[in-house]
Amino acid sequence: MSGFKSPEEFDAWQLAWELKERVFAFTATTSTARDGRFCDEIREAARSAPDNISEGFYRFNPPDFANFIRIARGSLGEVRNQLSMRGRAVI
């Protein structure tokens, strides 16, 4: 991981973190918060992306890191799908 000292230095981690923050803010609104199951599921998926990037980074093994990046990408796809199913604009 040439030169990076923490996962927070990666653009992908920063963007995933920002999405997570926006999802948490969005699901705290009154109209959305009423659907507890939706809030739990989308928050879990949004939280998963930066967590997986971090976990892969700290394994210090490039093939493992690449796998965790793929998992994070899947979690981001899950967030996108959940928003689409709700008929909401992408955050």
Summary of the structure (lengths in Angstrom):
residues: 91
radius of gyration: 14.2
end to end distance: 29.9
largest distance: 44.9
contacts: 250
relative contact order: 0.16
helix: 77%
strand: 0%
